[in-house]
């Protein structure tokens, strides 16, 4: 499917096919075209238009097919598809997430944030396998710490680590500082976070050889209802299968792609 045939798709089908709305796609096209110099490059012009190149990158993120399968569909080589994807990823940096400074500024900061860690499986590395092995998932993974605004569901900042790293250790390594008046909700993996953020809330643990009280169970239930929104955000981001399926690429590009997809998600929130 090329750009001309996408006009036959309805708005819901376009979103289902490429993972973004038409307005987001047009914003991506305008951002890439703004970076193209007015004088043309020497040599043969590209076979695919800017619109088709962006569709190639979106298809790669959305479906996570191999370069070979996408290349045979588009009538180009595998190396061309690889260069297109890398170029588009570098040129749409106009989409950005707020960043961790947004958590400490005095004006416009969120009142309540939710923190969670999501994992993406990877292929078993040849060296230093223990560093990426996740005991929770029983496989090799990369971790991403996600902090969202509970009211707007906007992704504020991300931080990345390897599968062996504990969630709380990943939080300490991220260097996150939250405004004292901002509340933070986390799961049971953040035991001890009160030393770093006093206005934080995590589930009550069942005492050893005991049971939780009725009040503690009600508290955990209410906390879970508020914290579950971060799981919905993770699900919406992972409609791009490059973050959900086994990650086959170099790990150093994982953070870049997660940030770009999170920024696209935030942009579409602003359209609603």
KOLNUKE-965357 format. One line per 4 residues: for each residue x, y, z of N, C-alpha, C. Coordinates in steps of 0.2 Angstrom, whole numbers, plus 5000, padded with zeros to 4 digits. Atoms other than C-alpha are relative to their C-alpha. Layout:
N
X:Y:Z:X:Y:Z:X:Y:Z | ...
This chain:
272
5004:4994:5000:5000:5000:5000:5004:5006:5000 | 4996:4994:5000:5007:5017:4995:4995:5006:5002 | 5003:4995:4997:5002:5034:5000:4993:5002:4996 | 5006:4999:5004:4989:5036:4985:4994:4995:5002
5005:5005:4999:4980:5020:4990:4997:5001:5007 | 5003:4999:4994:4978:5026:5008:4994:5004:5001 | 5006:4995:5000:4965:5039:5003:4994:4996:5000 | 5006:5004:5000:4953:5024:5001:4998:4998:5007
5001:5002:4993:4955:5020:5020:4996:5005:5004 | 5003:4996:4996:4943:5027:5032:5004:5002:5006 | 4995:4998:4995:4950:5036:5047:5001:4995:5005 | 4998:5006:4996:4948:5021:5059:5004:4995:4997
4995:5005:5003:4956:5010:5047:5007:5002:4999 | 4993:4998:5000:4970:5021:5044:5004:5000:5006 | 4997:5000:4994:4973:5022:5062:5002:4993:5002 | 4999:5007:4999:4972:5003:5063:5006:4997:4996
4994:5002:5005:4984:5001:5048:5007:5002:5002 | 4993:4997:4999:4998:5013:5053:5001:5002:5007 | 4999:4998:4993:4995:5016:5072:4999:5007:5002 | 5000:4993:4999:4993:5035:5070:4994:5002:4996
5005:4996:5003:4979:5047:5065:5002:5003:4994 | 4998:4996:5006:4979:5056:5048:5003:5007:5002 | 4997:4994:4998:4983:5072:5057:5007:5000:5003 | 4993:5001:4998:4998:5065:5065:5004:4998:4995
4996:5001:5006:5004:5058:5049:5002:5006:4996 | 4999:4994:5003:5002:5075:5041:5005:5004:5003 | 4995:4996:4996:5012:5083:5055:5007:4997:4999 | 4993:5003:5001:5026:5070:5052:5002:5002:4993
4998:4998:5006:5026:5074:5034:5003:5007:4999 | 4998:4993:5000:5027:5093:5037:5007:5001:5003 | 4994:5000:4997:5041:5090:5049:5006:4998:4996 | 4994:5002:5005:5052:5080:5037:5001:5004:4995
4999:4996:5006:5049:5091:5022:5003:5007:5002 | 4997:4994:4998:5054:5106:5033:5008:4999:5000 | 4993:5001:4999:5071:5098:5035:5004:4999:4993 | 4997:5001:5007:5074:5095:5016:5003:5006:4997
4997:4994:5003:5086:5108:5008:4996:5001:4994 | 5004:4998:5006:5078:5118:4994:5004:4998:4994 | 4996:5003:5006:5093:5113:4982:5000:4993:5001 | 5000:5007:4999:5091:5095:4978:5007:4997:5000
4994:5004:4999:5104:5082:4982:5003:4998:4993 | 4997:5002:5006:5116:5077:4968:4998:4992:5000 | 5001:5007:5001:5112:5060:4961:4993:4998:4998 | 5007:5002:5002:5096:5050:4957:4995:5001:5005
5006:4999:4995:5080:5055:4966:4998:4994:5003 | 5002:5006:4997:5073:5043:4978:4994:4997:4997 | 5005:5003:5003:5061:5030:4972:4993:5001:5004 | 5005:4999:4996:5049:5033:4986:4999:5007:5002
5001:4993:4998:5041:5050:4990:5000:5000:5008 | 4999:4999:4993:5042:5057:5008:4994:4997:5003 | 5006:5004:4997:5024:5051:5012:5001:4993:5000 | 4999:5007:5000:5029:5034:5007:5005:4997:5004
4994:5002:4996:5045:5034:5016:4997:5000:5008 | 5003:5000:4993:5035:5039:5032:4996:4994:5001 | 5004:5006:4999:5023:5025:5029:5004:4994:5001 | 4996:5005:4999:5037:5013:5028:5003:4999:5007
4998:5000:4993:5044:5018:5045:4994:4998:5005 | 5006:5002:4996:5026:5017:5052:4998:4993:5000 | 5002:5007:5001:5023:5000:5045:5005:4996:5004 | 4995:5004:4997:5040:4994:5052:4998:5000:5008
5002:5000:4993:5035:5000:5070:4994:4997:5001 | 5007:5002:4998:5017:4995:5069:5000:4992:4999 | 5001:5007:5002:5019:4977:5061:5007:4996:5002 | 4993:5003:4998:5038:4974:5065:5001:4994:4995
4998:5005:5005:5040:4964:5049:5007:5001:4999 | 4993:4999:5001:5057:4961:5043:5001:5005:4994 | 4998:4996:5005:5066:4973:5031:4999:4997:4993 | 5001:5003:5006:5065:4960:5018:4993:5000:4997
5007:5000:5002:5046:4958:5018:4997:5007:4998 | 5003:4993:5001:5043:4977:5018:5004:5002:4993 | 4997:4998:5006:5056:4979:5004:4997:4997:4994 | 5003:5003:5005:5048:4966:4993:4993:5003:4998
5006:4997:5001:5031:4975:4995:5001:5007:4997 | 4999:4994:5002:5038:4992:4991:5005:5000:4993 | 4996:5001:5006:5050:4986:4976:5006:5004:5001 | 4993:4997:4999:5066:4992:4984:5004:4995:5004
4995:5005:4996:5081:4984:4993:4999:5000:5007 | 5001:5000:4993:5082:4979:5011:5004:5006:5003 | 4996:4994:4997:5096:4992:5014:4997:5006:4999 | 5004:4994:5001:5085:5005:5007:4995:5001:5005
5005:5000:4995:5071:5001:5019:5004:5002:5007 | 4997:4999:4994:5084:5001:5033:5002:5007:5001 | 4998:4993:5000:5091:5018:5028:4994:5005:5001 | 5006:4996:4999:5073:5025:5027:4998:5000:5007
5002:5001:4993:5068:5019:5044:5005:5004:5004 | 4995:4997:4996:5084:5026:5052:4999:5008:4999 | 5001:4993:5001:5082:5043:5043:4994:5003:5002 | 5006:4998:4998:5064:5045:5047:5000:5001:5008
4999:5000:4993:5068:5041:5065:5004:5006:5003 | 4996:4994:4999:5081:5055:5065:4997:5007:4998 | 5003:4994:5003:5070:5068:5056:4994:5002:5003 | 5007:4998:4997:5054:5067:5066:5001:5002:5008
4998:4998:4993:5063:5073:5083:4996:5006:5002 | 5005:4995:4998:5050:5087:5082:4995:4998:5005 | 5005:5003:4995:5039:5075:5093:5005:4999:5006 | 4996:5002:4993:5046:5075:5111:4995:5000:5005
5003:5000:4994:5040:5071:5128:5002:5005:5004 | 4998:4994:4996:5040:5084:5142:5007:4999:5003 | 4994:5001:4997:5055:5076:5151:4999:5001:5008 | 5000:5000:4992:5059:5074:5170:5000:5007:5003
5000:4993:4997:5061:5093:5172:4993:5002:5001 | 5007:4998:4999:5042:5094:5170:4998:4998:5007 | 5003:5002:4993:5040:5085:5187:5002:5005:5006 | 4998:4996:4995:5049:5098:5197:4999:5008:4999
5002:4993:5001:5044:5115:5189:4994:5002:5004 | 5005:4997:4996:5033:5126:5199:4993:5001:4997 | 5006:4999:5004:5020:5130:5186:4999:4995:4995 | 5002:5005:5005:5011:5117:5176:5002:4993:5001
4998:5007:4998:5018:5102:5185:4993:4996:5001 | 5006:5004:4999:5006:5087:5187:4998:5000:5008 | 5002:5001:4993:4996:5085:5203:5001:4993:5003 | 5000:5007:4998:4997:5066:5203:5003:4996:4994
4997:5004:5005:5009:5054:5193:5000:4993:5002 | 5000:5008:4999:5009:5035:5191:5007:4998:4997 | 4993:5002:5002:5026:5026:5189:4999:4992:4999 | 5000:5008:5001:5028:5008:5182:5005:4999:4995
4995:5002:5005:5040:4998:5172:4997:4994:4996 | 5003:5005:5005:5036:4988:5156:5006:4997:4997 | 4995:5004:5003:5047:4975:5148:4999:4998:4993 | 5000:5002:5007:5051:4971:5130:5005:4994:4999
4995:5006:5001:5059:4953:5126:5005:5002:4995 | 4994:4999:5006:5075:4953:5116:5003:4993:4999 | 4996:5006:5002:5085:4939:5108:5005:4999:5005 | 4995:5002:4995:5097:4930:5120:5007:5003:4997
4994:4997:5002:5113:4940:5119:5006:4994:5001 | 4994:5004:5000:5130:4931:5116:5004:5000:5006 | 4995:4999:4994:5139:4939:5130:4996:5003:5006 | 5003:4996:4994:5134:4945:5148:4992:4999:5000
5007:5001:5000:5117:4936:5147:4997:5001:5007 | 5003:4999:4993:5114:4938:5166:4997:5007:5001 | 5002:4993:4999:5113:4957:5164:4993:5001:4997 | 5007:4998:5003:5097:4956:5153:4995:4995:5002
5005:5006:4998:5089:4940:5161:4995:5003:5005 | 5006:4998:4996:5072:4945:5169:4998:4994:5004 | 5002:5006:4997:5068:4933:5183:4992:5000:5000 | 5007:4999:5000:5050:4940:5183:4997:4997:4993
5002:5002:5006:5048:4937:5164:5003:4993:4998 | 4997:5007:5002:5059:4921:5163:5003:5001:4993 | 4997:4999:5006:5067:4928:5148:5005:5006:5000 | 4995:4994:5000:5080:4941:5142:4995:5006:4998
5004:4994:5001:5072:4959:5142:5004:5006:5000 | 4998:4993:4999:5075:4977:5141:4994:5004:5004 | 5005:4997:4996:5065:4988:5154:5000:5007:4998 | 5002:4993:5001:5057:5005:5152:4996:5002:5006
5004:4997:4994:5052:5015:5167:4996:5006:4997 | 5005:4995:5003:5036:5025:5162:4997:5004:5006 | 5003:4996:4995:5030:5040:5172:4994:5004:4996 | 5005:4997:5003:5013:5047:5167:4996:5005:5004
5005:4996:4997:5001:5061:5172:4994:4997:5001 | 5007:5004:4999:4986:5053:5180:4994:5003:4997 | 5006:4997:5002:4974:5066:5175:5000:5001:4992 | 5000:4999:5007:4979:5069:5157:5002:4993:4996
4997:5007:5003:4987:5051:5154:5006:5002:4995 | 4994:4998:5004:5002:5060:5146:5006:4997:5002 | 4993:5003:4998:5019:5051:5146:5005:5006:5001 | 4995:4994:4998:5031:5063:5155:5007:4999:4999
4993:5002:5001:5047:5054:5155:5001:4993:5000 | 4999:5007:5000:5055:5037:5152:5008:4999:5002 | 4993:5001:4998:5071:5029:5158:5001:4992:4999 | 4999:5007:5002:5079:5012:5152:5005:4997:5003
4995:5004:4997:5088:4998:5159:4999:4993:4997 | 5000:5007:5002:5092:4980:5157:4995:4995:5005 | 5005:5004:4997:5080:4965:5162:5002:4998:5007 | 4998:5002:4993:5090:4961:5178:4999:5005:5005
5001:4994:4996:5088:4978:5185:4994:5000:5004 | 5007:5000:4996:5075:4979:5199:4997:5007:4999 | 5003:4994:5001:5062:4992:5197:5002:5006:5004 | 4998:4995:4996:5067:5002:5212:5007:5002:4999
4993:4998:5002:5085:5002:5207:5000:5004:4994 | 5001:4996:5006:5080:5008:5190:4998:5007:5002 | 5002:4994:4998:5071:5022:5198:5005:5004:5003 | 4994:4996:4997:5086:5027:5209:5005:5002:4994
4995:4999:5005:5097:5026:5193:4997:5006:4995 | 5003:4995:5005:5085:5037:5183:5001:5008:5003 | 4999:4994:4997:5088:5052:5195:4994:5005:4999 | 5006:4997:5000:5070:5057:5195:4999:5004:5006
5002:4996:4994:5065:5071:5207:4993:5003:4998 | 5007:4998:5001:5047:5075:5209:4998:5005:5005 | 5001:4994:4995:5040:5091:5217:4996:4997:5006 | 5003:5003:4994:5035:5088:5235:4992:5000:5000
5007:5000:5000:5017:5093:5232:4997:4995:4995 | 5003:5005:5005:5015:5080:5218:5000:4993:5003 | 5001:5007:4997:5008:5063:5223:5003:4995:4995 | 4997:5005:5004:5016:5047:5216:4997:4993:5002
5002:5007:4999:5008:5030:5214:5004:4995:4997 | 4996:5006:5002:5018:5014:5212:4997:4994:5002 | 5002:5006:4998:5016:4996:5214:5005:4997:5005 | 4996:5003:4994:5024:4984:5227:5008:5000:4998
4993:5001:5002:5041:4984:5217:5004:5007:5003 | 4997:4994:4998:5044:5002:5224:5000:5001:5008 | 4999:5000:4993:5046:4997:5243:5006:5005:5002 | 4995:4996:4998:5056:5011:5251:5001:5007:4996
5000:4994:5004:5052:5025:5239:4998:5006:5004 | 5002:4994:4996:5045:5036:5253:5007:5003:5002 | 4993:4996:4998:5064:5040:5257:5002:5005:4995 | 4998:4995:5006:5065:5049:5240:4994:5004:4998
5006:4996:5001:5047:5055:5238:4995:4998:5005 | 5004:5000:4994:5037:5058:5254:4993:4999:4998 | 5007:5000:5002:5021:5060:5245:4999:4995:4995 | 5001:5005:5005:5020:5043:5237:4996:4994:5004
5005:5005:4997:5008:5028:5239:5002:4993:4996 | 4999:5006:5003:5012:5010:5236:4995:4995:5004 | 5004:5005:4997:5002:4994:5241:5002:4998:5007 | 4998:5003:4993:5002:4987:5259:5002:4993:4999
4998:5007:5001:5011:4971:5260:4997:4996:5006 | 5003:5005:4995:5004:4956:5269:5005:4998:5005 | 4995:5002:4995:5013:4953:5285:5002:4993:5000 | 4998:5007:5000:5023:4938:5288:4996:4996:5004
5005:5005:4996:5012:4923:5294:4994:5004:5002 | 5006:4997:4998:4998:4935:5294:4995:5002:4994 | 5004:4998:5005:4984:4943:5284:4999:5007:5000 | 5001:4993:5000:4980:4960:5278:4993:5002:5003
5007:4997:4997:4966:4970:5287:4996:5002:4995 | 5005:4998:5005:4950:4975:5279:5002:5007:4998 | 4998:4993:5002:4956:4993:5279:5006:5000:4995 | 4995:5000:5005:4972:4988:5270:4998:4997:4993
5003:5002:5006:4963:4978:5257:4996:5005:4996 | 5003:4995:5004:4952:4992:5253:5004:5005:4998 | 4995:4995:5002:4967:5004:5252:5003:4997:4994 | 4996:5003:5006:4976:4992:5240:4995:5000:4994
5005:5000:5006:4960:4990:5229:4999:5007:4998 | 5000:4993:5003:4958:5009:5228:5006:5003:4997 | 4994:4998:5003:4976:5012:5224:5001:4996:4993 | 5000:5003:5006:4975:4999:5211:4995:5003:4994
5005:4997:5005:4960:5007:5202:5003:5007:4998 | 4997:4994:5003:4970:5023:5201:5007:4999:4996 | 4993:5002:5003:4987:5015:5196:4999:4996:4993 | 5001:5004:5006:4979:5004:5182:5000:5004:4994
5000:4996:5006:4979:5019:5170:5007:4999:4997 | 4993:5000:5003:4998:5017:5167:5000:4993:4996 | 5001:5006:5004:4994:4999:5161:4997:5001:4994 | 5003:4998:5006:4982:5006:5149:5004:5004:4995
4995:4997:5005:4995:5018:5142:5005:4996:4997 | 4995:5005:5002:5008:5004:5141:4997:4996:4994 | 5003:5003:5006:4995:4995:5130:4999:5004:4994 | 5001:4996:5006:4992:5009:5119:5006:5002:4996
4994:4999:5003:5010:5012:5116:5002:4994:4996 | 4998:5006:5003:5013:4994:5112:4996:4997:4995 | 5003:5002:5006:5001:4993:5098:5005:5000:4994 | 4994:5001:5004:5017:4996:5089:5004:4994:5002
4998:5007:4998:5023:4978:5089:5008:5000:5001 | 4992:4999:4999:5042:4984:5089:5001:5000:5007 | 5000:5000:4992:5039:4987:5108:4997:4994:5003 | 5003:5005:4997:5029:4972:5111:5003:4993:4999
4997:5006:5002:5037:4958:5101:5007:4999:5002 | 4993:5001:4999:5054:4951:5103:5004:5005:4996 | 4996:4995:5003:5066:4965:5099:5006:4998:4997 | 4995:5003:5004:5078:4960:5085:5006:5005:4999
4996:4995:5002:5087:4977:5083:5006:5001:5005 | 4995:4998:4995:5102:4984:5091:4997:5004:5006 | 5003:4997:4994:5098:4989:5109:5001:5007:5001 | 4999:4993:4999:5105:5006:5108:4995:5004:4997
5005:4997:5003:5091:5011:5097:4993:4999:5003 | 5007:5002:4997:5077:5004:5108:4998:5007:5004 | 5002:4994:4996:5077:5020:5119:4997:5006:4995 | 5002:4996:5005:5076:5031:5104:4993:4999:4997
5006:5002:5003:5061:5022:5096:4994:5000:5006 | 5005:4999:4995:5052:5021:5113:4998:5007:5001 | 5001:4993:4999:5054:5040:5115:4995:5003:4994 | 5004:4998:5006:5047:5043:5097:4993:4998:5001
5007:5002:5000:5032:5032:5099:4996:5003:5006 | 5004:4997:4995:5028:5039:5116:4998:5007:4999 | 5002:4993:5002:5029:5057:5109:4994:5000:4995 | 5006:5000:5004:5017:5052:5095:4994:4998:5004
5006:5001:4996:5005:5045:5108:4998:5006:5003 | 5002:4994:4997:5006:5061:5117:4997:5005:4996 | 5003:4996:5005:5003:5071:5102:4993:4999:4998 | 5007:5002:5001:4987:5061:5098:4996:5002:5006
5004:4998:4995:4981:5065:5115:4998:5007:5000 | 5002:4993:5000:4982:5083:5112:4995:5001:4994 | 5005:4999:5006:4971:5081:5096:4993:4998:5003 | 5007:5001:4998:4956:5074:5106:4997:5005:5005
